[in-house]
């Protein structure tokens, strides 16, 4: 399709998601997430564009957000877009294979971000007034969230790919820390344990987590 941005195709990187918002019939706007080249690095980005009347091309594309700092390597981009009940946009971002960065609010790695439709930061974001933190962050401590949905009450849920046996379904709360890589139910692919165990004060428990046998279990907090 004509009008796409420059996209970094590397490993798990490429074009990720396309969101058709609720008012598409009136605006013909669409939103897309993708791996954006950033010099020698790349990062998850969000753009907005109009879809031509014949559906053959994007028009007036504008980049609304780009992950910072960029990272090398082609894994764990996240990239799911969701329109919240109040019209804000949520974008999931993976840890880019740099586990510890998911615990650093100065980085977008391992986060869910919330934006206005023009790319600006909503006033109610939990880190908007915190020095040294990325104002776009809604939650952090995620590994690689690639699924997202709203429930009937308008609450945000994400599914994230864990290490072996550690996939999670999480109810996402503003400002919450979901623990990666300090706590996790999975294990490294080498079989070694991850972090400090499965629980730590100040870190959220998943609503569901995946066992190595591919069954699912509820966390003790639900």
N, C-alpha and C positions, 0 to 999 in steps of 0.2 A: 504494500500500500504506500502511495506517495505521502510525504509529509511527516514521516516518522522521525524522531530524533536520532542522533548517533547512538548506537547501542553497542555495548561491549559484550561480545559473545565469547565466553571463556568458562569452561567447566559447567557449573550450575547457573552461570550468568547469561542473561539474554533479555527478551521481552517477557514480563512476568504476568501482569494482570491488566484487564481492561474493565473499568467501572462505567456502567451506563446509569447516570443518576436518575432520581425519580422525576425530575423535570425535563428529561431529555426531549420530549415531544415539543416543548416550547423553546428550549435553548439549543438543541442539537450538540451540546457539549458532552465530551467523554473525557475520562481520566485514565492515564496509563502509567504503570510502574515498570521500571526496566533497570538494567545495570548500565550506569553511565560511566564512560571513560573519564578519568581524572588524572591526566598525565600518565605516569606509570602505574597508577592505581585505578580503582573503580569503586563505585558505591551505588546503593539503591537510590533511585530518583523517582520523582512524581511529576507528571506533566499534564497539562490541560489543553485540549484542542477542540475545534468544531469539526463535525463530520459533514462532508459535502452532501448536497441533496441526493446525488446519485450513489453515495456510499463508497466512492472510489478513492477518496483521499482525505487526509486531515488538513485543516486550514488554521492558520494563526496559532500554531503550537507555542506554548509558553511553559518553561520549566518552573514549577512551583517550589520544589524542594530537592535538595541533594544531600545525601548522607555525608557527614563530616566527623572525623577525617576519613578520607578514602583509605582503602586497604588493598593490598596485593592478594593474589590468589582468587580462585574461582568458586568459592563455596559459601553457603549460609548467607544468602542475600535476603531471605524473607520475601517481601514483595507483594503481599496481599493488600488490596484497597477495600475499604468498607465505608459506606455513607452512614453516619450515625443518625439516631432518631431526631436529633436537633439540627441536622444538616452539616455538621462538621465531618471532616474526612479523617479516617484512621488509616495508617500505613504501618505494616509490620516490617521489621528489619532484623536480620539474623546477626549473629556475633562475628560473621565473616571468618570463622575459624580461629579467631583470637579470643579464647574463652574468657580470660580475666577482664577483657574490655567491657563485657556485659554488666559488670558491677561498677562501672565508671560513668556517672551521669554527665561527665564532660565529653562523652562520646555517644554517638547515635547507635553504636553497635549493640545488638541484643535488646532492642526497645520496640515499643509501640509508640508512634508519634501521633499527635492530633493537631490538625491544621484547619484553618478556615478555607473556604473554597478558592480564595485568591492566593493561598500560600502563606498568609500571615498567621501569627500565633494567637490563639484565643486567650482572652484575659484570664480564664479560669484554669489554665494548665498548671499542674502542681509545681513545676520547677520554673515557672515564668519569672519569679522574683528572686531566684536563688543564684548568687554569684558562682561562676564556674560551671554551671550546669547548662545543658542544652534546653532551651525554653520549649522546644517542640515535644519533649518527652512526656508521655502519658503514663507509661510503666516501663520497668527495666528488669534485667536479670533473666532475659529470655535467651534460648539457644538458637532456634531457627523456626520462628512462627510463620507458617505458610497457609493456615486456614483461619478464617474469621467469620463470625456470624452474630447477628443480634437475636436475642430471644423475644418472646411475646411481651416482655416487660421493657424492652429496649436496652437490656444489658449486653455488654460486649463479651463474647467468648472467643478464645483463640485455641487452635491446635498447633502444637509445636513438635517438631521432630527432635527427639532426644538422642543420646547415644544408645547403645544396645540395651533394649528393654526399657527405655526411659521416655517414650513418647508421653506427652501430657496434653490434657484439656484443662484450660484455665479460665476462670472468671476474672476478667481484667478490671482492676480497680485503680483509680487515679493515684499516682505516686507510689504504687506498690512495687515491691521487689520480689521477683519470682525465683530467685535463688541461684540461677546458673552462674558459674560452675561450683558454687560453694555447697549447695545441696542438690541431690538428684536421685531418682530411683533407678536409673540405668547404670551401666558400667562402661568404661572405656572399651573399645573394640579389642584391646589386648586382654581384656578380662579384669584389669585392675579397677579398684573402686574409684569413685569420683568424689573429690572434695571432702567434706567433713561428715557426710552421712545424708540422711533424708529430712532432717528437721533442724531449724535454727531460729531462734527468736528474731523477730523482725522480718522474716522471709515467709512468703505465702506458700501454702500447700496446694497442689493441683486438685481439681475436682475429680479427675480420673487420671490414671497413669498406666502405661503399658508394661506388662511383664515380658520377660524374654520368651515366654511360651506363646506370646501373641494374644493372651487373654488380657482383660482390663480389670483393674481394681480401683475401688474408691479410696481416697485418702482418709485418714482418721478424723480429719477436721470437718467432713461433710456428712 
